[in-house]
């Protein structure tokens, strides 16, 4: 079994499992929310792939992504009026 086919099988298994556990899993709003949350990781992964293909080796992207997430989570708390 090729790795690409295995990934498709695993994703299909997750979708079937989610659909059996909740009626709302197959609604469009759920999929839009999943894609909206995954887009940030896709952007970072695409630029990391570009760095690897161009011959560079930059493994600090993950840590920078984590620092950015922590900073953005902290921002609303510090700037709130209440």
Secondary structure by P-SEA (a helix, b strand, c coil): ccaaaaaaaaaaaaaaaaaaaccccccaaaaaaaaaaaaaaaaaaaaaaaaaaacccccaaaaaaaaaaaaaaacccccccc
